Amino acid sequence: MDINSIMSSQLRSLQSTVQMSVMSKALSMETSAVAEMLNNLDSQPVAVHPHKGASVDIKA
């Protein structure tokens, strides 16, 4: 096995490791962002619909 094939194999392995690390970090950040958004959901005021429940359409 020559040095080029060894280096090529190691480079592919390193690229795969870095890619998995980046994907893991991104997933972790997205998960924490979603958790924070869900926690803040209760503190937001509820918007009232402008006409929902105010009128009833009884046409057949």
Summary of the structure (lengths in Angstrom):
residues: 60
radius of gyration: 26.9
end to end distance: 82.6
largest distance: 83.7
contacts: 83
relative contact order: 0.06
helix: 65%
strand: 0%
